[in-house]
């Protein structure tokens, strides 16, 4: 089993963003929650795009 480090890093960044959203809600900071949500959307979109490219190339 080979670890795909780029996907692991993206997953960890997504978890950090999700945690950031939770912390921002607890602190009642809508600005930080919005920033974390936008970052999460971008990270997830980039990850799915990379996965699609690798699947089309037959590397997944």
OpenMM code with the backbone's topology and positions (N, CA, C; nanometers):
from openmm import Vec3, app, unit

residues = "UNK UNK UNK UNK UNK UNK UNK UNK UNK UNK UNK UNK UNK UNK UNK UNK UNK UNK UNK UNK UNK UNK UNK UNK UNK UNK UNK UNK UNK UNK UNK UNK UNK UNK UNK UNK UNK UNK UNK UNK UNK UNK UNK UNK UNK UNK UNK UNK UNK UNK UNK UNK UNK UNK UNK UNK UNK UNK UNK UNK".split()
positions = [
    Vec3(0.0847, -0.1181, 0.0000),
    Vec3(0.0000, 0.0000, 0.0000),
    Vec3(0.0890, 0.1240, 0.0000),
    Vec3(0.0677, 0.2084, -0.0962),
    Vec3(0.1467, 0.3298, -0.1107),
    Vec3(0.0653, 0.4492, -0.0598),
    Vec3(0.1310, 0.5299, 0.0236),
    Vec3(0.0635, 0.6491, 0.0755),
    Vec3(0.0758, 0.7605, -0.0271),
    Vec3(-0.0341, 0.8185, -0.0640),
    Vec3(-0.0342, 0.9334, -0.1547),
    Vec3(-0.0296, 1.0578, -0.0674),
    Vec3(0.0916, 1.1101, -0.0497),
    Vec3(0.1149, 1.2181, 0.0456),
    Vec3(0.0378, 1.3451, 0.0123),
    Vec3(0.0220, 1.3750, -0.1166),
    Vec3(-0.0510, 1.4970, -0.1514),
    Vec3(-0.1972, 1.4900, -0.1066),
    Vec3(-0.2593, 1.3731, -0.1161),
    Vec3(-0.3975, 1.3591, -0.0711),
    Vec3(-0.4059, 1.3589, 0.0815),
    Vec3(-0.3044, 1.3052, 0.1462),
    Vec3(-0.3015, 1.3082, 0.2926),
    Vec3(-0.2920, 1.4518, 0.3433),
    Vec3(-0.2079, 1.5314, 0.2803),
    Vec3(-0.1941, 1.6722, 0.3194),
    Vec3(-0.3247, 1.7473, 0.2955),
    Vec3(-0.3870, 1.7236, 0.1814),
    Vec3(-0.5152, 1.7895, 0.1526),
    Vec3(-0.6221, 1.7484, 0.2542),
    Vec3(-0.6242, 1.6218, 0.2924),
    Vec3(-0.7222, 1.5756, 0.3915),
    Vec3(-0.6980, 1.6420, 0.5265),
    Vec3(-0.5726, 1.6540, 0.5659),
    Vec3(-0.5409, 1.7187, 0.6930),
    Vec3(-0.5784, 1.8673, 0.6905),
    Vec3(-0.5536, 1.9327, 0.5778),
    Vec3(-0.5925, 2.0733, 0.5663),
    Vec3(-0.7445, 2.0890, 0.5745),
    Vec3(-0.8161, 1.9954, 0.5146),
    Vec3(-0.9624, 2.0001, 0.5208),
    Vec3(-1.0107, 1.9813, 0.6645),
    Vec3(-0.9470, 1.8910, 0.7379),
    Vec3(-0.9849, 1.8694, 0.8778),
    Vec3(-0.9568, 1.9948, 0.9604),
    Vec3(-0.8450, 2.0602, 0.9333),
    Vec3(-0.8128, 2.1846, 1.0039),
    Vec3(-0.9181, 2.2914, 0.9747),
    Vec3(-0.9614, 2.3004, 0.8502),
    Vec3(-1.0644, 2.3983, 0.8141),
    Vec3(-1.1973, 2.3676, 0.8827),
    Vec3(-1.2343, 2.2399, 0.8874),
    Vec3(-1.3587, 2.2018, 0.9536),
    Vec3(-1.3506, 2.2353, 1.1030),
    Vec3(-1.2347, 2.2072, 1.1622),
    Vec3(-1.2160, 2.2426, 1.3033),
    Vec3(-1.2219, 2.3934, 1.3225),
    Vec3(-1.1634, 2.4659, 1.2290),
    Vec3(-1.1663, 2.6113, 1.2356),
    Vec3(-1.3076, 2.6663, 1.2302),
    Vec3(-1.3904, 2.6031, 1.1499),
    Vec3(-1.5312, 2.6452, 1.1433),
    Vec3(-1.5979, 2.6249, 1.2788),
    Vec3(-1.5742, 2.5100, 1.3399),
    Vec3(-1.6329, 2.4822, 1.4705),
    Vec3(-1.5850, 2.5797, 1.5774),
    Vec3(-1.4553, 2.6080, 1.5775),
    Vec3(-1.4001, 2.7024, 1.6747),
    Vec3(-1.4558, 2.8421, 1.6501),
    Vec3(-1.4654, 2.8804, 1.5231),
    Vec3(-1.5180, 3.0137, 1.4911),
    Vec3(-1.6632, 3.0279, 1.5346),
    Vec3(-1.7408, 2.9224, 1.5177),
    Vec3(-1.8802, 2.9275, 1.5624),
    Vec3(-1.8850, 2.9412, 1.7146),
    Vec3(-1.7990, 2.8664, 1.7841),
    Vec3(-1.7962, 2.8745, 1.9301),
    Vec3(-1.7555, 3.0140, 1.9777),
    Vec3(-1.6655, 3.0771, 1.9029),
    Vec3(-1.6197, 3.2120, 1.9385),
    Vec3(-1.7100, 3.3210, 1.8804),
    Vec3(-1.8119, 3.2802, 1.8074),
    Vec3(-1.9078, 3.3713, 1.7442),
    Vec3(-1.8408, 3.4674, 1.6464),
    Vec3(-1.7483, 3.4107, 1.5686),
    Vec3(-1.6768, 3.4888, 1.4680),
    Vec3(-1.7204, 3.4415, 1.3293),
    Vec3(-1.8141, 3.5116, 1.2727),
    Vec3(-1.8666, 3.4737, 1.1410),
    Vec3(-1.7601, 3.4931, 1.0330),
    Vec3(-1.6747, 3.5922, 1.0503),
    Vec3(-1.5703, 3.6192, 0.9508),
    Vec3(-1.4749, 3.5008, 0.9382),
    Vec3(-1.4258, 3.4510, 1.0505),
    Vec3(-1.3329, 3.3377, 1.0477),
    Vec3(-1.4031, 3.2122, 0.9963),
    Vec3(-1.5290, 3.1934, 1.0347),
    Vec3(-1.6049, 3.0783, 0.9858),
    Vec3(-1.6193, 3.0846, 0.8342),
    Vec3(-1.6454, 3.2032, 0.7811),
    Vec3(-1.6586, 3.2184, 0.6356),
    Vec3(-1.5264, 3.1919, 0.5656),
    Vec3(-1.4160, 3.2422, 0.6225),
    Vec3(-1.2842, 3.2191, 0.5630),
    Vec3(-1.2517, 3.0697, 0.5620),
    Vec3(-1.2793, 3.0018, 0.6734),
    Vec3(-1.2538, 2.8577, 0.6802),
    Vec3(-1.3423, 2.7809, 0.5824),
    Vec3(-1.4656, 2.8237, 0.5672),
    Vec3(-1.5567, 2.7565, 0.4733),
    Vec3(-1.5085, 2.7732, 0.3292),
    Vec3(-1.4654, 2.8934, 0.2947),
    Vec3(-1.4145, 2.9176, 0.1588),
    Vec3(-1.2882, 2.8361, 0.1342),
    Vec3(-1.1992, 2.8330, 0.2345),
    Vec3(-1.0767, 2.7535, 0.2214),
    Vec3(-1.1095, 2.6058, 0.2077),
    Vec3(-1.2055, 2.5572, 0.2867),
    Vec3(-1.2465, 2.4167, 0.2791),
    Vec3(-1.3009, 2.3838, 0.1408),
    Vec3(-1.3832, 2.4708, 0.0872),
    Vec3(-1.4390, 2.4485, -0.0467),
    Vec3(-1.3282, 2.4412, -0.1514),
    Vec3(-1.2315, 2.5305, -0.1417),
    Vec3(-1.1200, 2.5305, -0.2358),
    Vec3(-1.0336, 2.4061, -0.2240),
    Vec3(-1.0029, 2.3655, -0.1010),
    Vec3(-0.9194, 2.2469, -0.0785),
    Vec3(-0.9897, 2.1218, -0.1288),
    Vec3(-1.1175, 2.1071, -0.0969),
    Vec3(-1.1916, 1.9894, -0.1410),
    Vec3(-1.2041, 1.9863, -0.2930),
    Vec3(-1.2313, 2.1011, -0.3531),
    Vec3(-1.2413, 2.1076, -0.4984),
    Vec3(-1.1104, 2.0712, -0.5656),
    Vec3(-1.0007, 2.1229, -0.5120),
    Vec3(-0.8683, 2.0903, -0.5676),
    Vec3(-0.8388, 1.9412, -0.5536),
    Vec3(-0.8728, 1.8837, -0.4385),
    Vec3(-0.8490, 1.7408, -0.4172),
    Vec3(-0.9275, 1.6536, -0.5134),
    Vec3(-1.0549, 1.6865, -0.5324),
    Vec3(-1.1370, 1.6083, -0.6260),
    Vec3(-1.0874, 1.6238, -0.7694),
    Vec3(-1.0401, 1.7434, -0.8039),
    Vec3(-0.9861, 1.7664, -0.9383),
    Vec3(-0.8606, 1.6825, -0.9613),
    Vec3(-0.7724, 1.6801, -0.8621),
    Vec3(-0.6506, 1.6009, -0.8739),
    Vec3(-0.6817, 1.4519, -0.8830),
    Vec3(-0.7784, 1.4061, -0.8050),
    Vec3(-0.8162, 1.2650, -0.8083),
    Vec3(-0.8715, 1.2273, -0.9455),
    Vec3(-0.9521, 1.3154, -1.0038),
    Vec3(-1.0076, 1.2888, -1.1359),
    Vec3(-0.8968, 1.2798, -1.2406),
    Vec3(-0.7997, 1.3719, -1.2331),
    Vec3(-0.6896, 1.3684, -1.3290),
    Vec3(-0.6091, 1.2398, -1.3178),
    Vec3(-0.5794, 1.1986, -1.1949),
    Vec3(-0.5028, 1.0754, -1.1761),
    Vec3(-0.5823, 0.9533, -1.2223),
    Vec3(-0.7130, 0.9547, -1.1997),
    Vec3(-0.7956, 0.8419, -1.2430),
    Vec3(-0.7981, 0.8334, -1.3954),
    Vec3(-0.8061, 0.9487, -1.4630),
    Vec3(-0.8080, 0.9489, -1.6093),
    Vec3(-0.6740, 0.9038, -1.6662),
    Vec3(-0.5649, 0.9301, -1.5944),
    Vec3(-0.4325, 0.8880, -1.6384),
    Vec3(-0.4029, 0.7421, -1.6022),
    Vec3(-0.4921, 0.6810, -1.5253),
    Vec3(-0.4743, 0.5424, -1.4853),
    Vec3(-0.3746, 0.5245, -1.3724),
    Vec3(-0.3478, 0.6282, -1.2974),
    Vec3(-0.2506, 0.6206, -1.1879),
    Vec3(-0.3156, 0.5949, -1.0532),
    Vec3(-0.4462, 0.5844, -1.0496),
    Vec3(-0.5157, 0.5560, -0.9239),
    Vec3(-0.5710, 0.4163, -0.9227),
] * unit.nanometer
topology = app.Topology()
chain = topology.addChain("A")
for resn in residues:
    res = topology.addResidue(resn, chain)
    for name in ("N", "CA", "C"):
        topology.addAtom(name, app.Element.getBySymbol(name[0]), res)
